[in-house]
Amino acid sequence: MRRNIKIIISLIAAVFAATMIFVIVVNLHIVSFSRKYMFDSTAELAASLKSEVQAVVVLGARVYADGTPCAMLKDRLDAGLMVIEEGITKKILLTGDHGTKGYDEVNSMKNYTLDAGLTKEMVYLDHAGFSTYDSMVRAARIFEITDAVISTQEFHLYRAIYIARKNGVEAWGIKADLRNYPKSEMTRYTVREWLARTKDFIYIHILGKEPVFLGEIIPISGDSSLT
């Protein structure tokens, strides 16, 4: 009986160790892969690009009950606007969670960009960006984006670029870290991101997971009002 217990404990320990090694290797791979496509400023980004890209993709985050974007989302939107001001693109794809009538990241993001001076023709909306994975896969398959700049914080950018490029999008990233965020918040996001990178790696390379929704194709080259 004791021998069986020892064997079971040894197997559990081996599985745990193998899982931890897998998580570490996947994270190191994604960070190493994506780092070379990330930029601290729009000036550096513009200097490295050969031509204008189709769009800047701004990834959603929490909005408050009154529609105000949280600090991280505001910075993502501001960084996306800077990409347009730099002349890198003329279009912006706002992708986030609008799964219920009571919670709407996307229209809050739209209102923010319109208030900042963008025209409706420049702004495209993805209401089914329920996750980073869904947002990037849909950017490729629904909006037919083949090259883009992604705007989000550095910790998040590694995964977004990786998913995009593995789905055929020639993606670059602008770091939207425009302020210092609370340490407790960043610790939580960092731990969650390690797990999320591993999950999305499995989605891409093992499961071939589809987004929650696909639907009709709305090319980024077409009419933004359709979104």
C-alpha positions as CSV (number, residue, x, y, z in Angstrom):
1,M,0.0,0.0,0.0
2,R,2.8,2.4,1.0
3,R,4.6,1.6,-2.2
4,N,1.6,2.4,-4.3
5,I,1.2,5.7,-2.5
6,K,4.8,6.6,-3.2
7,I,4.4,5.7,-6.9
8,I,1.3,7.9,-7.1
9,I,3.1,10.8,-5.4
10,S,6.1,10.4,-7.7
11,L,3.8,10.4,-10.8
12,I,2.0,13.5,-9.6
13,A,5.3,15.3,-8.9
14,A,6.6,14.3,-12.4
15,V,3.5,15.6,-14.1
16,F,3.6,18.8,-12.1
17,A,7.3,19.3,-13.0
18,A,6.7,18.5,-16.7
19,T,3.8,21.0,-16.7
20,M,5.9,23.7,-15.2
21,I,8.7,23.1,-17.7
22,F,6.2,23.2,-20.5
23,V,4.8,26.6,-19.3
24,I,8.2,28.1,-18.9
25,V,9.4,26.9,-22.3
26,V,6.3,28.2,-24.1
27,N,6.5,31.6,-22.4
28,L,10.2,32.0,-23.3
29,H,9.4,31.0,-26.9
30,I,6.6,33.5,-27.3
31,V,8.5,36.3,-25.7
32,S,11.6,35.6,-27.8
33,F,9.5,35.3,-31.0
34,S,7.6,38.6,-30.5
35,R,10.2,40.9,-28.9
36,K,11.7,41.9,-32.2
37,Y,8.4,43.2,-33.5
38,M,7.7,45.5,-30.5
39,F,8.5,49.2,-30.3
40,D,8.6,51.8,-27.5
41,S,7.6,54.8,-29.7
42,T,5.6,55.4,-32.9
43,A,8.7,57.3,-34.3
44,E,10.8,54.1,-34.0
45,L,8.0,52.0,-35.4
46,A,7.5,54.3,-38.4
47,A,11.2,54.3,-39.1
48,S,11.3,50.5,-39.2
49,L,8.2,50.0,-41.5
50,K,8.6,50.1,-45.3
51,S,5.1,51.2,-46.0
52,E,1.7,52.1,-44.4
53,V,-0.1,49.2,-42.7
54,Q,-3.8,48.4,-43.1
55,A,-4.8,49.3,-39.5
56,V,-3.9,49.7,-35.9
57,V,-5.7,47.1,-33.8
58,V,-6.6,48.2,-30.2
59,L,-7.4,45.4,-27.8
60,G,-10.2,45.9,-25.4
61,A,-10.1,46.0,-21.6
62,R,-12.5,47.0,-18.8
63,V,-14.9,49.9,-19.1
64,Y,-16.8,51.3,-16.2
65,A,-20.6,51.5,-15.9
66,D,-20.6,55.0,-17.3
67,G,-18.7,53.9,-20.4
68,T,-15.3,55.4,-19.3
69,P,-12.3,53.2,-20.2
70,C,-10.1,52.0,-17.4
71,A,-6.5,53.4,-17.3
72,M,-5.0,50.5,-19.4
73,L,-7.6,50.8,-22.1
74,K,-7.3,54.5,-22.2
75,D,-3.5,54.1,-22.8
76,R,-4.1,51.5,-25.5
77,L,-6.5,53.9,-27.3
78,D,-4.1,56.8,-26.9
79,A,-1.2,54.8,-28.3
80,G,-3.4,53.7,-31.2
81,L,-4.2,57.3,-31.9
82,M,-0.5,58.1,-31.9
83,V,0.0,55.4,-34.6
84,I,-2.5,57.2,-36.8
85,E,-1.0,60.6,-36.1
86,E,2.4,59.3,-37.1
87,G,1.0,58.4,-40.5
88,I,1.5,54.7,-40.1
89,T,-2.1,53.9,-40.9
90,K,-5.4,55.6,-41.5
91,K,-7.7,53.0,-40.0
92,I,-8.3,51.7,-36.5
93,L,-9.9,48.4,-35.5
94,L,-11.4,48.4,-32.0
95,T,-11.9,44.9,-30.7
96,G,-13.4,43.9,-27.4
97,D,-16.2,42.4,-25.4
98,H,-19.8,43.4,-26.3
99,G,-21.4,40.0,-25.4
100,T,-24.3,41.5,-23.5
101,K,-26.4,44.7,-23.7
102,G,-25.2,45.6,-20.2
103,Y,-21.5,45.5,-21.0
104,D,-20.0,47.2,-24.1
105,E,-16.3,47.8,-24.4
106,V,-16.4,48.4,-28.2
107,N,-18.8,51.4,-28.4
108,S,-17.0,53.0,-25.4
109,M,-13.7,52.7,-27.4
110,K,-15.5,54.1,-30.5
111,N,-16.8,57.1,-28.7
112,Y,-13.3,57.8,-27.2
113,T,-11.7,57.8,-30.7
114,L,-14.4,59.9,-32.3
115,D,-14.1,62.4,-29.4
116,A,-10.3,62.5,-30.2
117,G,-11.0,63.6,-33.7
118,L,-11.2,60.4,-35.9
119,T,-14.0,60.2,-38.4
120,K,-16.5,57.3,-38.5
121,E,-15.0,56.1,-41.8
122,M,-11.7,55.4,-40.0
123,V,-13.1,53.4,-37.2
124,Y,-13.9,49.7,-37.5
125,L,-15.6,47.7,-34.7
126,D,-15.2,44.1,-33.6
127,H,-17.9,43.3,-31.1
128,A,-16.9,39.7,-30.6
129,G,-13.3,40.2,-29.4
130,F,-14.0,38.2,-26.2
131,S,-10.4,37.3,-25.8
132,T,-7.0,38.2,-27.2
133,Y,-7.1,34.9,-29.2
134,D,-10.5,35.7,-30.7
135,S,-9.6,39.3,-31.5
136,M,-6.4,38.4,-33.4
137,V,-7.9,35.4,-35.3
138,R,-11.0,37.5,-36.2
139,A,-8.7,40.4,-37.4
140,A,-7.2,37.9,-39.9
141,R,-10.3,36.0,-40.9
142,I,-13.2,38.4,-40.6
143,F,-11.5,41.7,-41.3
144,E,-9.0,40.2,-43.7
145,I,-6.1,42.1,-42.2
146,T,-2.7,41.0,-43.5
147,D,-0.5,43.7,-41.8
148,A,-1.2,45.8,-38.7
149,V,0.1,47.5,-35.6
150,I,-1.2,46.2,-32.3
151,S,-1.7,48.6,-29.4
152,T,-1.6,47.2,-25.9
153,Q,0.7,47.0,-22.8
154,E,4.0,45.2,-23.1
155,F,3.1,42.2,-21.0
156,H,0.1,41.6,-23.3
157,L,1.8,42.5,-26.6
158,Y,4.0,39.4,-26.8
159,R,1.0,37.1,-26.9
160,A,-1.1,39.3,-29.3
161,I,1.8,39.5,-31.8
162,Y,2.4,35.8,-31.6
163,I,-1.3,34.9,-32.2
164,A,-1.5,37.4,-35.1
165,R,1.6,36.2,-36.9
166,K,0.7,32.6,-36.5
167,N,-2.6,33.5,-38.2
168,G,-1.0,35.1,-41.2
169,V,-0.9,38.8,-40.0
170,E,2.4,40.6,-40.4
171,A,2.0,42.3,-37.0
172,W,4.1,44.8,-35.1
173,G,3.4,46.2,-31.6
174,I,3.4,49.6,-30.0
175,K,3.8,49.5,-26.2
176,A,0.9,51.3,-24.6
177,D,2.6,51.6,-21.2
178,L,1.9,55.3,-20.9
179,R,1.9,55.4,-17.0
180,N,2.9,53.4,-14.0
181,Y,0.2,50.8,-13.1
182,P,-0.4,49.5,-9.5
183,K,2.2,46.8,-8.6
184,S,-0.5,44.5,-7.3
185,E,-2.4,44.8,-10.5
186,M,0.6,44.1,-12.6
187,T,1.6,41.1,-10.6
188,R,-1.9,39.6,-11.1
189,Y,-1.8,40.4,-14.9
190,T,1.7,38.9,-15.2
191,V,0.8,35.6,-13.6
192,R,-2.4,35.4,-15.6
193,E,-0.4,36.2,-18.8
194,W,1.9,33.3,-18.3
195,L,-1.1,30.9,-18.2
196,A,-2.8,32.7,-21.1
197,R,0.3,32.4,-23.3
198,T,0.4,28.6,-22.6
199,K,-3.4,28.3,-23.3
200,D,-3.2,30.1,-26.6
201,F,-0.1,28.2,-27.7
202,I,-2.1,25.0,-27.3
203,Y,-5.0,26.6,-29.2
204,I,-2.8,27.4,-32.1
205,H,-0.5,24.4,-32.3
206,I,-2.5,21.5,-30.9
207,L,-6.3,22.3,-30.9
208,G,-6.6,24.7,-33.8
209,K,-9.4,26.4,-31.9
210,E,-12.0,28.5,-33.6
211,P,-13.1,31.9,-32.1
212,V,-16.4,32.0,-30.2
213,F,-18.0,33.7,-33.3
214,L,-16.8,34.1,-36.9
215,G,-19.6,35.3,-39.2
216,E,-19.6,37.3,-42.4
217,I,-16.4,38.8,-43.8
218,I,-16.1,42.5,-43.4
219,P,-12.8,43.5,-45.1
220,I,-10.8,46.3,-43.4
221,S,-10.6,47.7,-47.0
222,G,-14.4,48.1,-47.1
223,D,-17.1,50.2,-45.5
224,S,-16.6,50.8,-41.7
225,S,-20.3,51.4,-41.2
226,L,-20.9,47.7,-41.7
227,T,-19.3,47.1,-38.4
